[in-house]
Amino acid sequence: MRLGRKLATAGAAAVAVALSVTAAAGATPARPASHSEDHRHHAALDRIFVIMLENHSQSSVIDDPNAPYLTSLAHTYAMADHYYGVTHPSMPNYIAAIAGDNFGIQDDNDQNVVNLNRTNLVDQLEAHHVGWDAYLDTLPANKLDRFGPTVNGATVSLYAKKHNPFVLFDDIKNSPARMSHVRDYTQLGTDLNNPDAPKFVWISPNQCNDMHGGVYTAVPGHPETSCPYGSTKDDPNDAALKHKADVFVQGAVQTITSSKAWTKHSAIVIVTDENDYTGNSQTGGWETADGCCDSPYVAAGDPRVSAGWPGGTYGGGLIPAIVVTPDAPRHTVDHTPYNHYSLLTAIEDNWHLGHLGHAGDTANGVVALKIRRER
């Protein structure tokens, strides 16, 4: 939920941060797994599916009348009720979720991320021969476009590159082979019924289906459009965004669980990237900057946040986190503090990939999200 558009970030500061990231000498290697042999055939879960939604707090989604399906999943399967976004705004959360670090990025200016030469989850998965695909709702034909589609000569921001972390990393976007795994969401059902269905699946809905909003143009073939920002929690626009996300998630879960790829040893993890945008001037507009588990420290008055920011841990706030798996106890609530680093840790641990960045940093509270039972 938003109060109009996001507050603009300071351009010079954003460029400076981007340049500090893009000037990296090389990729940071993953820490080795605890066992030296290849364990890809001994994963506890056969497949892991991640659905990343947008900009809504846990309190705005769970038990909200506009999100009945998400609520039913949370109460039927498992919910982590102390799960936080890593930081604000969106893009650094997506980067952190597949690389274990936000690399100092505190803005959504994906146009400035031009040389992100960092080791990421795809490097780990491919090194261990674990198949992967990322499915983006309304993905443009040019997968490096910032927004799309184009309607009557004007670009509509239904798809947003900042919500597609895979195309931000050099060794993915510059590899045609890897980019073939960045796919339009409409291909999901067919792919999951193929013999070579991916083991790891990422799904990003478009900005009308992920609760983000901010699309004011009707797009032919997309009944979810238009979708203006909400102004307050559960106002008509915000309620509509939740309803559309709820319908999308229901369709995605049904597509996954009815496919040949779904097994009793599979899991679907549904999270938002960060909490609500409420216009809080101190936090850069976000409801809170609460966080845990290696969320970044941001100095007082940082222009990427606000002049009134007092300095300290700049987390992404408390957000919904739902785990759907048939191979675990039902109706459970996990009170462990988690964030997106915890999700990455769980994925890495499942296939014995080692840990990137802050993933697996138990000394600072980063423990694996519980998405499976021990076998």
SEZARO-975905 format. One record per residue (C-alpha): residue number from 1; chain; x, y, z. Coordinates in Angstrom, 2 decimals, padded with zeros to 5 digits, m for minus. Example, Ala and Ser with C-alpha at 12.3 -4.5 7.8 and 13.67 -1.06 7.14 Angstrom:
2
ATOM 1 A 012.30 m004.50 007.80
ATOM 2 A 013.67 m001.06 007.14
END
This chain:
375
ATOM 1 A 000.00 000.00 000.00
ATOM 2 A 001.32 003.43 m000.99
ATOM 3 A 000.56 007.06 m000.39
ATOM 4 A 000.91 008.11 m004.00
ATOM 5 A 004.29 007.40 m005.53
ATOM 6 A 007.40 006.45 m003.59
ATOM 7 A 009.38 009.31 m002.24
ATOM 8 A 012.10 010.11 m004.73
ATOM 9 A 015.59 009.00 m003.74
ATOM 10 A 018.52 011.35 m004.02
ATOM 11 A 019.96 010.87 m007.49
ATOM 12 A 023.57 011.62 m006.67
ATOM 13 A 023.56 009.32 m003.67
ATOM 14 A 021.94 006.56 m005.69
ATOM 15 A 024.56 006.83 m008.43
ATOM 16 A 027.36 006.82 m005.86
ATOM 17 A 026.05 003.64 m004.33
ATOM 18 A 025.58 002.05 m007.73
ATOM 19 A 029.13 002.90 m008.71
ATOM 20 A 030.48 001.41 m005.48
ATOM 21 A 028.71 m001.82 m006.36
ATOM 22 A 029.59 m001.91 m010.02
ATOM 23 A 033.25 m001.25 m009.35
ATOM 24 A 033.61 m004.55 m007.50
ATOM 25 A 036.75 m006.37 m008.58
ATOM 26 A 035.03 m009.72 m008.84
ATOM 27 A 032.53 m012.14 m007.48
ATOM 28 A 032.57 m013.14 m003.84
ATOM 29 A 032.83 m016.93 m003.56
ATOM 30 A 030.38 m018.96 m001.55
ATOM 31 A 031.56 m020.42 001.71
ATOM 32 A 031.95 m024.19 001.36
ATOM 33 A 029.25 m026.55 002.51
ATOM 34 A 029.91 m028.71 005.55
ATOM 35 A 030.46 m031.79 003.38
ATOM 36 A 032.87 m031.90 000.46
ATOM 37 A 031.07 m034.45 m001.70
ATOM 38 A 028.25 m033.58 m004.12
ATOM 39 A 024.96 m034.03 m002.26
ATOM 40 A 022.55 m033.08 m005.02
ATOM 41 A 020.87 m036.50 m004.85
ATOM 42 A 020.32 m036.23 m001.09
ATOM 43 A 018.22 m033.08 m000.87
ATOM 44 A 015.56 m033.13 001.82
ATOM 45 A 013.14 m031.37 m000.53
ATOM 46 A 012.74 m032.30 m004.18
ATOM 47 A 011.65 m028.83 m005.24
ATOM 48 A 011.37 m025.36 m003.74
ATOM 49 A 009.08 m022.68 m005.18
ATOM 50 A 009.34 m019.03 m004.09
ATOM 51 A 006.55 m016.52 m004.78
ATOM 52 A 007.60 m012.93 m004.00
ATOM 53 A 004.83 m010.38 m003.49
ATOM 54 A 005.13 m006.67 m002.76
ATOM 55 A 004.96 m003.94 m000.16
ATOM 56 A 002.57 m005.31 002.44
ATOM 57 A 003.01 m005.94 006.13
ATOM 58 A 002.07 m009.16 007.84
ATOM 59 A m000.77 m007.37 009.58
ATOM 60 A m002.09 m006.16 006.21
ATOM 61 A m002.34 m009.64 004.70
ATOM 62 A m002.85 m012.40 007.25
ATOM 63 A m006.50 m012.44 008.40
ATOM 64 A m007.36 m009.59 006.06
ATOM 65 A m010.78 m010.15 004.44
ATOM 66 A m009.35 m009.18 001.06
ATOM 67 A m006.77 m011.98 001.16
ATOM 68 A m008.79 m015.08 002.13
ATOM 69 A m006.71 m017.59 000.17
ATOM 70 A m003.38 m016.35 001.55
ATOM 71 A m004.89 m016.39 005.02
ATOM 72 A m006.15 m019.94 004.57
ATOM 73 A m002.69 m021.10 003.47
ATOM 74 A m001.08 m019.43 006.49
ATOM 75 A m003.42 m021.13 008.94
ATOM 76 A m003.61 m024.49 007.16
ATOM 77 A 000.10 m025.03 006.59
ATOM 78 A 002.87 m023.01 008.30
ATOM 79 A 003.53 m019.35 008.97
ATOM 80 A 006.63 m017.58 010.27
ATOM 81 A 005.31 m014.67 012.31
ATOM 82 A 008.68 m012.95 012.91
ATOM 83 A 009.85 m012.74 009.30
ATOM 84 A 011.22 m009.37 008.14
ATOM 85 A 012.25 m007.78 004.90
ATOM 86 A 016.01 m007.29 004.77
ATOM 87 A 015.73 m003.54 004.10
ATOM 88 A 013.94 m000.91 001.99
ATOM 89 A 012.96 m000.40 m000.77
ATOM 90 A 012.17 m003.30 m003.14
ATOM 91 A 015.24 m003.93 m005.30
ATOM 92 A 017.78 m004.53 m002.50
ATOM 93 A 015.45 m007.15 m001.02
ATOM 94 A 015.33 m009.06 m004.30
ATOM 95 A 019.10 m008.88 m004.67
ATOM 96 A 019.62 m009.98 m001.07
ATOM 97 A 017.27 m012.92 m001.52
ATOM 98 A 019.46 m014.53 m004.19
ATOM 99 A 022.92 m013.20 m003.26
ATOM 100 A 023.00 m012.88 000.54
ATOM 101 A 023.74 m009.14 000.47
ATOM 102 A 022.22 m005.91 m000.77
ATOM 103 A 025.72 m004.62 m001.61
ATOM 104 A 024.97 m001.17 m000.21
ATOM 105 A 022.01 m000.60 m002.52
ATOM 106 A 019.16 001.32 m000.84
ATOM 107 A 017.11 002.41 m003.83
ATOM 108 A 015.08 001.07 m006.76
ATOM 109 A 017.23 002.65 m009.46
ATOM 110 A 017.90 m000.51 m011.45
ATOM 111 A 019.23 001.60 m014.32
ATOM 112 A 022.29 002.30 m012.16
ATOM 113 A 023.03 m001.38 m011.55
ATOM 114 A 025.06 m001.95 m014.69
ATOM 115 A 027.93 m004.16 m013.52
ATOM 116 A 026.76 m006.33 m010.64
ATOM 117 A 029.54 m008.89 m010.84
ATOM 118 A 028.68 m010.94 m007.77
ATOM 119 A 028.24 m014.61 m007.03
ATOM 120 A 024.57 m015.51 m006.74
ATOM 121 A 022.22 m018.42 m006.20
ATOM 122 A 022.27 m019.35 m009.90
ATOM 123 A 026.03 m019.86 m009.72
ATOM 124 A 025.53 m022.18 m006.77
ATOM 125 A 022.66 m024.13 m008.30
ATOM 126 A 024.41 m024.68 m011.60
ATOM 127 A 027.67 m025.69 m009.93
ATOM 128 A 025.72 m028.45 m008.16
ATOM 129 A 023.65 m029.41 m011.22
ATOM 130 A 020.36 m028.24 m009.69
ATOM 131 A 017.91 m027.07 m012.36
ATOM 132 A 016.29 m023.66 m011.96
ATOM 133 A 013.89 m021.33 m013.70
ATOM 134 A 012.56 m017.86 m012.86
ATOM 135 A 009.03 m016.98 m014.02
ATOM 136 A 008.13 m013.32 m014.44
ATOM 137 A 004.56 m012.24 m014.98
ATOM 138 A 004.26 m010.12 m018.18
ATOM 139 A 007.97 m010.46 m019.01
ATOM 140 A 008.86 m008.23 m022.02
ATOM 141 A 010.27 m009.80 m025.18
ATOM 142 A 013.48 m007.93 m024.42
ATOM 143 A 014.16 m009.38 m020.99
ATOM 144 A 016.43 m006.47 m020.07
ATOM 145 A 013.72 m003.83 m020.50
ATOM 146 A 012.99 m001.87 m017.33
ATOM 147 A 009.22 m001.87 m017.81
ATOM 148 A 006.57 m003.27 m020.10
ATOM 149 A 004.46 m003.82 m022.08
ATOM 150 A 003.96 m001.01 m024.60
ATOM 151 A 000.37 000.11 m025.20
ATOM 152 A m000.40 002.63 m027.95
ATOM 153 A 003.24 003.64 m028.08
ATOM 154 A 003.56 004.21 m024.32
ATOM 155 A 005.43 001.94 m021.92
ATOM 156 A 003.29 000.66 m019.06
ATOM 157 A 004.99 m000.36 m015.81
ATOM 158 A 003.06 m003.59 m015.38
ATOM 159 A 006.35 m005.52 m015.42
ATOM 160 A 009.21 m003.98 m013.43
ATOM 161 A 012.84 m005.04 m013.79
ATOM 162 A 013.57 m004.15 m010.16
ATOM 163 A 011.42 m007.16 m009.18
ATOM 164 A 013.47 m009.51 m011.37
ATOM 165 A 016.80 m009.95 m009.56
ATOM 166 A 018.14 m012.45 m012.08
ATOM 167 A 018.60 m009.91 m014.87
ATOM 168 A 020.56 m007.59 m012.56
ATOM 169 A 023.57 m009.92 m012.23
ATOM 170 A 026.25 m009.80 m014.91
ATOM 171 A 026.83 m013.53 m015.21
ATOM 172 A 023.13 m014.15 m015.80
ATOM 173 A 022.13 m011.26 m018.05
ATOM 174 A 025.23 m011.70 m020.22
ATOM 175 A 024.68 m015.43 m020.70
ATOM 176 A 022.10 m016.48 m023.32
ATOM 177 A 022.00 m019.96 m021.80
ATOM 178 A 021.15 m018.59 m018.38
ATOM 179 A 018.73 m016.02 m019.74
ATOM 180 A 016.77 m018.88 m021.32
ATOM 181 A 015.84 m019.81 m017.75
ATOM 182 A 014.28 m016.37 m017.19
ATOM 183 A 010.84 m017.10 m018.56
ATOM 184 A 007.38 m015.64 m018.90
ATOM 185 A 005.00 m016.83 m016.22
ATOM 186 A 002.63 m018.30 m018.81
ATOM 187 A 005.19 m021.07 m019.39
ATOM 188 A 005.07 m022.32 m015.81
ATOM 189 A 002.33 m024.94 m016.17
ATOM 190 A 003.86 m026.54 m019.25
ATOM 191 A 007.37 m026.55 m017.79
ATOM 192 A 006.28 m028.19 m014.53
ATOM 193 A 004.75 m031.08 m016.44
ATOM 194 A 007.91 m031.76 m018.43
ATOM 195 A 010.33 m034.52 m017.37
ATOM 196 A 013.10 m031.94 m016.83
ATOM 197 A 011.06 m029.60 m014.63
ATOM 198 A 013.26 m027.24 m012.58
ATOM 199 A 014.11 m028.05 m008.98
ATOM 200 A 014.17 m024.40 m007.89
ATOM 201 A 011.48 m022.03 m009.13
ATOM 202 A 011.14 m018.28 m008.54
ATOM 203 A 007.88 m016.46 m009.37
ATOM 204 A 007.43 m012.67 m009.50
ATOM 205 A 003.88 m011.52 m010.34
ATOM 206 A 003.42 m008.27 m012.22
ATOM 207 A 002.73 m005.02 m010.36
ATOM 208 A m001.04 m005.48 m010.41
ATOM 209 A m000.82 m009.08 m009.19
ATOM 210 A 001.84 m008.61 m006.48
ATOM 211 A 000.07 m005.88 m004.41
ATOM 212 A 002.46 m003.16 m005.61
ATOM 213 A 000.07 m001.14 m007.77
ATOM 214 A 000.82 002.08 m009.58
ATOM 215 A m000.47 000.97 m012.99
ATOM 216 A m003.02 003.42 m014.37
ATOM 217 A m003.45 002.07 m017.89
ATOM 218 A m005.63 m000.85 m018.93
ATOM 219 A m003.51 m003.41 m020.80
ATOM 220 A m005.33 m005.62 m023.32
ATOM 221 A m005.33 m009.25 m022.22
ATOM 222 A m004.64 m008.31 m018.61
ATOM 223 A m007.92 m008.01 m016.68
ATOM 224 A m005.94 m007.21 m013.52
ATOM 225 A m005.20 m003.76 m014.99
ATOM 226 A m005.45 m001.00 m014.07
ATOM 227 A m004.36 m001.03 m010.41
ATOM 228 A m003.77 002.34 m008.73
ATOM 229 A m001.79 002.61 m005.51
ATOM 230 A m003.70 002.40 m002.27
ATOM 231 A m003.66 005.42 000.04
ATOM 232 A m004.49 003.71 003.32
ATOM 233 A m004.78 000.10 004.40
ATOM 234 A m007.86 m001.54 002.90
ATOM 235 A m009.07 001.52 001.04
ATOM 236 A m010.72 000.47 m002.26
ATOM 237 A m007.46 000.50 m004.22
ATOM 238 A m005.52 m001.38 m001.56
ATOM 239 A m008.33 m003.91 m001.15
ATOM 240 A m008.32 m004.49 m004.92
ATOM 241 A m004.55 m005.04 m004.93
ATOM 242 A m004.86 m007.66 m002.19
ATOM 243 A m007.70 m009.38 m003.99
ATOM 244 A m005.72 m009.57 m007.23
ATOM 245 A m002.66 m010.96 m005.45
ATOM 246 A m004.83 m013.48 m003.64
ATOM 247 A m006.29 m014.69 m006.94
ATOM 248 A m002.85 m014.85 m008.54
ATOM 249 A m001.36 m016.86 m005.67
ATOM 250 A m004.30 m019.26 m005.73
ATOM 251 A m003.74 m019.85 m009.43
ATOM 252 A 000.01 m020.29 m008.97
ATOM 253 A m000.37 m022.73 m006.08
ATOM 254 A m002.95 m024.74 m007.98
ATOM 255 A m000.72 m024.83 m011.06
ATOM 256 A 002.20 m026.05 m008.98
ATOM 257 A 000.39 m028.60 m006.84
ATOM 258 A m001.51 m030.13 m009.76
ATOM 259 A 001.64 m030.57 m011.84
ATOM 260 A 003.83 m033.64 m012.24
ATOM 261 A 006.64 m031.71 m010.56
ATOM 262 A 004.82 m031.47 m007.23
ATOM 263 A 005.77 m034.17 m004.74
ATOM 264 A 005.12 m034.68 m001.05
ATOM 265 A 008.71 m033.53 m000.53
ATOM 266 A 008.24 m030.11 m002.15
ATOM 267 A 007.59 m026.68 m000.66
ATOM 268 A 006.13 m023.34 m001.72
ATOM 269 A 007.32 m020.24 000.15
ATOM 270 A 005.22 m017.08 m000.18
ATOM 271 A 006.57 m013.77 001.14
ATOM 272 A 006.39 m010.07 000.44
ATOM 273 A 009.59 m008.14 m000.09
ATOM 274 A 008.94 m005.50 002.61
ATOM 275 A 006.18 m003.95 004.67
ATOM 276 A 003.62 m001.26 003.80
ATOM 277 A 004.43 002.16 002.42
ATOM 278 A 002.53 004.54 004.70
ATOM 279 A 004.29 007.88 004.25
ATOM 280 A 006.33 007.68 007.47
ATOM 281 A 008.77 010.54 006.88
ATOM 282 A 011.40 009.19 009.29
ATOM 283 A 011.82 005.83 007.52
ATOM 284 A 011.66 007.07 003.94
ATOM 285 A 007.94 006.37 003.79
ATOM 286 A 007.76 002.82 005.12
ATOM 287 A 005.56 001.74 007.99
ATOM 288 A 008.61 000.69 010.01
ATOM 289 A 012.27 m000.12 009.47
ATOM 290 A 012.22 m003.02 011.92
ATOM 291 A 014.55 m005.85 011.03
ATOM 292 A 016.81 m008.61 012.22
ATOM 293 A 019.45 m011.02 011.09
ATOM 294 A 022.10 m008.81 009.44
ATOM 295 A 019.77 m006.14 008.07
ATOM 296 A 022.02 m003.24 007.02
ATOM 297 A 023.05 m000.30 009.16
ATOM 298 A 022.21 003.02 007.52
ATOM 299 A 023.69 006.22 008.90
ATOM 300 A 021.57 009.06 010.27
ATOM 301 A 020.22 011.43 007.67
ATOM 302 A 021.18 009.24 004.72
ATOM 303 A 019.48 010.95 001.75
ATOM 304 A 018.39 007.57 000.36
ATOM 305 A 016.15 007.28 003.45
ATOM 306 A 015.35 010.73 004.83
ATOM 307 A 016.87 013.67 006.61
ATOM 308 A 014.95 012.58 009.69
ATOM 309 A 016.30 009.03 009.75
ATOM 310 A 018.04 008.67 013.15
ATOM 311 A 020.50 006.02 012.00
ATOM 312 A 020.61 002.35 012.85
ATOM 313 A 019.39 m000.96 011.52
ATOM 314 A 017.31 m000.31 008.42
ATOM 315 A 015.18 m003.43 008.10
ATOM 316 A 012.25 m004.14 005.83
ATOM 317 A 009.60 m004.48 008.53
ATOM 318 A 007.48 m007.45 009.60
ATOM 319 A 006.03 m009.24 006.57
ATOM 320 A 003.95 m012.34 005.84
ATOM 321 A 005.83 m015.61 005.31
ATOM 322 A 003.87 m018.75 004.43
ATOM 323 A 005.28 m022.23 003.82
ATOM 324 A 003.11 m024.76 001.97
ATOM 325 A 004.32 m028.35 002.04
ATOM 326 A 002.43 m031.64 002.40
ATOM 327 A 005.39 m033.22 004.21
ATOM 328 A 005.24 m031.28 007.48
ATOM 329 A 002.94 m030.70 010.46
ATOM 330 A m000.10 m028.53 009.72
ATOM 331 A m001.40 m025.43 011.47
ATOM 332 A 002.02 m024.37 012.78
ATOM 333 A 003.41 m020.95 013.65
ATOM 334 A 007.17 m020.47 013.83
ATOM 335 A 008.25 m017.61 016.10
ATOM 336 A 011.92 m017.60 015.05
ATOM 337 A 013.23 m014.26 013.70
ATOM 338 A 013.89 m014.60 009.96
ATOM 339 A 014.42 m012.49 006.87
ATOM 340 A 015.23 m013.12 003.19
ATOM 341 A 018.73 m014.24 004.15
ATOM 342 A 017.05 m017.03 006.11
ATOM 343 A 015.13 m018.10 003.02
ATOM 344 A 018.32 m018.14 000.96
ATOM 345 A 020.02 m020.15 003.71
ATOM 346 A 017.24 m022.74 003.60
ATOM 347 A 017.53 m023.08 m000.17
ATOM 348 A 021.30 m023.42 000.03
ATOM 349 A 021.13 m025.96 002.85
ATOM 350 A 018.62 m028.08 000.98
ATOM 351 A 021.07 m028.71 m001.85
ATOM 352 A 024.29 m028.35 000.19
ATOM 353 A 025.41 m025.32 m001.81
ATOM 354 A 027.39 m023.46 000.84
ATOM 355 A 026.42 m019.96 001.93
ATOM 356 A 026.64 m016.59 000.20
ATOM 357 A 027.15 m013.33 002.04
ATOM 358 A 025.03 m013.10 005.18
ATOM 359 A 023.29 m016.42 004.57
ATOM 360 A 024.07 m018.90 007.30
ATOM 361 A 025.50 m016.21 009.60
ATOM 362 A 024.18 m017.84 012.74
ATOM 363 A 026.40 m015.68 014.94
ATOM 364 A 024.24 m012.71 013.93
ATOM 365 A 020.93 m014.54 013.95
ATOM 366 A 020.65 m015.72 010.34
ATOM 367 A 019.24 m019.22 010.60
ATOM 368 A 017.52 m021.23 007.89
ATOM 369 A 013.79 m020.74 007.45
ATOM 370 A 012.11 m024.01 008.39
ATOM 371 A 010.67 m025.22 005.09
ATOM 372 A 011.04 m028.97 005.56
ATOM 373 A 011.07 m031.72 008.12
ATOM 374 A 014.15 m033.84 008.63
ATOM 375 A 014.22 m037.13 006.76
END
